[in-house]
Amino acid sequence: MAVYEYKGVSAEGKDLKGAIDAETIKAARAKLKRIGIFPTEIIEERHKRLGKEIDFFRLFERVRLQDIAILTRQVATLTNAGIPIVDALNAIAEQEEKVELKGIISGIREKVREGSSFAEALKGYPKHFSGLYVNMIMAGEASGALDAVLMRLADFLDNQIKMRNRIRAILAYPLLMTVVGIGVLSFIFIYVLPKVTRVFEDMRQTLPLLTRVLISLSNFMRGYWWLMILLIAGAVFYIRRRLRTPEGRMRFDGLIIRLPVFGKLFRMIAVSRFTRTLGTLLKNGVPAILSFDIVKNVVNNMVIAKAIEDARESIREGESIAEPLKRSGLFPSVVTHMIAVGEKSGELEEMLLKVSDAYDNEVETSIMRMTSLLEPAIIIVMGLIVAIIVIAILLPIMEMSTVIK
């Protein structure tokens, strides 16, 4: 569906301009007339851009979570000021520069203008608005507190973005060191070692075992680099295919949370997502059973999602929230205890958000601690490999000097 920018006149004679999505220009014109706008000019956004200087960066534009968070906060601010949702979306669409996001906003606005609720209009874009987002908007519309719910949603998305950016920033340096280290060692094995060891091979002297192993490894990497790439690509393809099956994903997720060091970290991240999302949903009036249906899809681990699904069935039968989570054995005792306290005190939502804040801080601290150990470990490993290479080169030189003496 294309996006068209239009200029037109309303039935009252007021000049209007904006954007609308439709299959063709004729459909766009008919759509505008149905809502009381008589167009004087309609230009497809793509054609408009072709007339301008090409911006290669825009060719790779996509709608990010950051864009959705900004959009949510803008809508919250405008609706809080008493502006109707249609006018708020129209104002945001006019100043939006990203073509894809502009089309999404325009599409939502047109569906609302045609009589759909805001939540129903959002359901047409599941790639950008999750079940969590839509259900919170639905609860906000039902309670008459849409602006407050939108502001909480914006805060929730901002917290997700900040946490994701912190983790990426912490992991960036170790990952860069690993990539550079692998590149340097590959260069040494493929280009440097063959030139150095060729001298030893021409002398037809029996070489030490370590030197022979190193020469064989270098020859293999030079002669069969294509086989190594094929093996790696095949392994990646097989793993990705297995992960698309429920059985393969269940096994992989079970293995992930059982890893000696990283398993605890992955579990903490999942628990943080669970508590924050559940707390946000319950705080905005979404029923507990529906909240559990949504939350199981955000933990990104099928084993924990299965435990949440089992807990939902127990809650439906009348149990408390804390008890089935405790029985699963996947949630730390401190979490289930705080949830139980929150249920008894009537402050479950606040307790869940406090647990999430605590676990977010613990995740960040754990990652920083691991990366502080990982950086010297990478340097030590690289140093050991380089030392082995140097020793393998020096050993035959030392043997030759001994023979000459």
N, C-alpha and C positions, 0 to 999 in steps of 0.2 A: 504494500500500500504506500503510495507516494504522499509527500507533504507539499501542500500548496500555500503560498502566502497570498493574501487577498487584500484588496481595498474595496470598500463598499459603503452603502448608505442604509441606515435602519429605516423602519417604517415612519419614525418621527423626524427623519431628515438629518440624523446625526451621522457624521463621518466616522467610519470604523475601519480598523485594519487588524490583521492577525494571521493565524495559520490554521489550516484544517487538513486532515488526512482523508484521502479518498482514492478510489481505483483510477479514475480519469478526471480530466478537467470538467467534463460534462457532469460527472457525479458530484464533484466538489461544488459546482454551481447550483445543482439541484439541492444539495445538502444545506447550502447557505440560505437558499430561498425558503426552505422548510422552517428555518429558525428565525426568519424575519429579516435577513440581510440580503440586500440587492447588490451583487458584486459589480464593480466597475473595472476591476483589473484582477486577474489571477495568474500567478507565475509559479511554476513548479520550482521548489527549492533547489533541486539538482541543476536545473537549467540556469537558475540565477547565479549559482556558484561557478558554472562553467564560463560565464561572462567575466568573472573576476580573475585576478592572478591566482594561479594554482597554489594552494597551501598543502604541501606534501604531508605535513604533520596531521592534518585533518583527515587524511585518507585512512589513518589508523585509529581514529577516535572510537571509543566505545564507552558505554555508560558504566561507570564504576560505582561502588558502594558509597564513595565520597560524594558523588553527584546526587545519589538518592537521599543522603543525609542532608545535604544543602537544600534540596527541593522540599524535603519534609519540614525543615525549619522555616523556610520561606512561606510555605502554606500555613504553618502554625501561626506565624507572626501576622499574616494578613487576615486570617479568620479571627484571630484574637482581637484585631482592630475593628471587627464588625463587617468585614467585606465578605460577600457571598462567595461560596467555593468556586462557582463558575467564573466570576470576575477575578478571583485570586489566581486561578489557573491561567486565565487569559493574559493577565499582567506578567506572569512568570514566563509564559510561552513567548511573549513578544521580545523579552530581553535575553532569552536563552540562545547561546551561540552554537551548541552542539546539535547537529541536524537530527540525529537519532533520538536524543532526549526531547528535543522540541516536538518531534512527531508523536512521542509517547504522551507528553503533556497535552498536546492538542487532541489526541484520541480520547484521553480520559475526560477532557473538558466536554467534548462533543457527546459522549455517552451520558455524562451527568446532565447536560443540557437537554438531552432527549428523554430524561426521566429516571435514569438509573441512579442508585445510590453511589456515593463515592467508593465504598468498598466493592460493590459489584463492578464498577468501572475498572478498578485496580486488578480484578481477577483476570482481565483480558491480557495482562502482562506478567505472567507467572515467573518469567526469567528475571525480572527486576524487582518484583514485589512478592516476598515470600508469604507463606501461610500465616506466619507470625504477624507480619505487617498488616495483611488484610483483615485478620480477625481482631486485631487491636483497633483498627479503624472502624470495624463493624460495631465493636463494643462502645467506642466513643460516640458514634452516631446514635446508637440506641440510648445512651445515657445523657445525651445532649452536651457532652464535654469534649467535643472533637478537637478543639484547639489545645486543650490540656494533654490529650492523648497524643496528638501530633508532636507536641514539645517533648513528651517523655520518649516517644519513638526516636526523635532526633538525638536526644541524649544517649539512648541505648545504642544507636548506630555509631555515634561518635566514640563511645567507649569501646565498641568492637574494633573500629578503625585504629584507635590509639594503641590498643593491645596488640593488634596485628603488626602495626608499624614498629612498635618497641621490639617485638620478637625478631622481625626482619633485620632491624638495625643491629641487634646483638649478634645475630648469626652471620651477618654479611662478611665480617673480617675473616672468621675461620673458614668460611666457604671459599672466599677469594684466595686465601693462603693454600687451601687444598688444591684448587684448580691450577694455580700458578706452580705449586710443587709438582703436580702430576705432569704438567707441561714441560717443566725444566728437566725432570728425570727422563721423560720420553725423548727429549732432544739429546740428552747425554747418551742414552742407549742406542738411538737410531743413527745419529750423525757423528758424535764425538768418539765413542768407544771403538767403532770399526777402524777409524784412522789410527788410533793409538795402538790397538792390538794387532794391526796388520804387520807391524814391525816384528812382533814375536812370532807370528805365523811364518814369515819369510825365513826366519833363522832355523826352522825345523828342529826346535828344541822342545823337549818334554816340558810342558807348562804345569804349574801347580793346579790342583783340583779347582780351587776357587776361581782362578783365571779362566780355566776351561769352561766352567759353568757360566761365568759372566759373558764369555765370547759366544757360547751357544744361545744364551738368552737374547743377546744383541742380534745375532743372526736370525733368530726366530722372529723377533719384532720387526726386523727389516724385510724379511721375506714373506711373512704371513700377517702383516698388519691388517690386510683386508679381511682375513679370517677372524681376527680379534673383533673387528668392527661388526662383522656379521653375527658372531656369537653374542655380543652385547646387545645388538638390535633384536636378535631372536629371543634372548632372555627377557628383554623389556616387553616385547610383543606378547610373549607367553604369559608373563605376570599380569599385564594389563587385561588380557583376555580372561584370565582366571578371576581377576578382581571384579569383572562384570557379572560373574555368576554369584548367586546368594551364598552358596556353599564356600566358594573360594574367598569371598569377602569376609565371611564369618570366621574362617580359619585365620586369615591375615590379621583381622582386628583382634582376635583372641591372642595371637602371637605378639602383637604390638604392645598390649597392656601387660604382658607377662615378661617383657624384656627386663634384664637386671637393673639397669640405671634409668633408661628412657621410658620404661613402662609406667613408672610412677608419675613421670612428667606428663605423659599423654593422658593418663587417668585424671590428673588434676585439671588439665585443660578441658576435658569433657565434663567434669563435675562443675567447673566454673561456668561453662556454657549452659549446662542444665539449670543450675540455680538462678543465674541471672535471667535467663529467658522465662523460666517458670514464674519467678518473682514478678517480672514485668507484666506478664500476661494476667496473673491473678490480681495484681494491683489495679489493672485497667478493666476489671470486671469480666474477663473471659472465664467461663466455667472450668472447673478442675479437670474434668474428663477430656474436654476439647483441648485444654492446655497441654495435657500429657500427649495427645495425638500430635500436636505441633512440635513439642520439645524433643520427641524421639528422633525427629528429622534434623535437628541442629547439632547433636552431639558428635556426629561424624564417626561413629563407631557402632557397628551392628550388634556387638555383644552387649554393650551398655544400652543401646536402643531396645534390644529384646528384654532386658531387665526392666526398662521403663514401661514397655508395653505390658509386661506381666503385672507390674505395679498398678497400672491403670485398671486392669481387670479386677484386681483385689480392691481397689478404691471404689469401683462401681458396685462391688458386693458389700460395701459398708465399712471397709477397713480404713485406718488412718493412712496418711501419706508416708509417714516415717517407717512403719512396720515392714511393708513389702520391700522397700528400698534396703532396709537393714538385712532382710533375709537373702537378698541377691548376693551379698558379699562383695559387691563392686564399689559400693559407696563407703568412704571412711566413716568410722563410728562417730567422730566429732560432727560430721555433716548430718547424719540421721538423728543424732541427739539434739542438735540445734533446731532441726525441722520439727521434732517432737515437742520441744519447748515452745516453738513458734505457734504450733497448732493449739497447745493448751492455753497460751497467753492471748491468742487472737491476733498475733502480730507475725503471722507466717510470711507474708510478703516482705516485710522489712528484714526478717531473719534470713530469708533466702538471698536477698541482695547483699547483706553483710557477709554471708558465707562466700558469695561470689567475689566481693572486693578482697577478702582475705586470701582467697585462692589465686586471684589475679596477681597479687603482690608476691605470693609464694612461687608462682610460676616464673615471674620475672626474675626473682632472686635465684631460683634454681638454674635457670638458663644462663644467667650471668656467671654463676659459680662454675657451671660445666664448661662454658666457653673460656673462662679464665684458666681452666686446666687443659682445655683442648688446644689452645694456641701453643703453649710450650711443648705439648705432646707431639703436635705436627712438626715443630722445629726439630725436636729430638729424633723423630722417625726419619725425617729427611736427612739429618746429620748422620745418622747411622748408615743409611743407604749410601750416601756420598763417601763415608769412611770405608765401607766395604769395597766400593769401586776403586778408591785410591789404593787400598791394601792389595786388591787383586792386580792392579797395574804395577805396584812396587815390588811385589814378591818375585816375579821373573827377573826384574832388573837387579835385585839383590843377589839372586842365584847366578846371574851372568857375571856380576862383579866378583863373586867368590871363585868362579871357574877361571876367570882371567888372572886372578892372583895366584 
